[in-house]
């Protein structure tokens, strides 16, 4: 076999090797990508079921999360765990999850004075966000915290915030701790 024949054989061998490598890459990509694509599809379906069931949409969570991270993380922290001894956690907090009106009232007027959260006593100041946030913004941020970090309470609407705001009349004073909020729970606005 001459020099030209050897070159042709070498080229054919290189082409065959290149074809094998390309086929192997396609198979490897398929093996790796297919489970990822299936998981993404299942995740999307699960999320859609959660959204429909709880009234919380991905867009609501995104907008509420932006408000939360801008205004609330300084005290309640990024994951809602609070600061021990200073600011209460939002994770599993009955004041946040048991009904819709109480967190709306707290956010609208703020709170000062002693308050028990998850069995721990807190006595710091929650600012009044009712003067700076719209009903829609309050609904979004409360929906976010009621649906994050393992919390799974229903969404709050801007109409519900508006009803509670209207029920407060001209009141501007913050809630005087847990006792005042417990008393306010007796006067239901939302049915």
Secondary structure, DSSP 8 states (H G I E B T S, - for coil): --HHHHHHHHHHHHHHHHHHHHHHHHHHHHHHHHHHHHHHHHHHHHHHHHHHHHT--HHHHHHHHHHHHHHTHHHH-TTS--BTTTB---TT-HHHHS-HHHHHHHHHH-EES-EEETTEEE---B---TTTS-HHHHHHHHHHHHTSTT-------HHHHHHHHHHTTT--S-EEHHHHHHHHHTS----
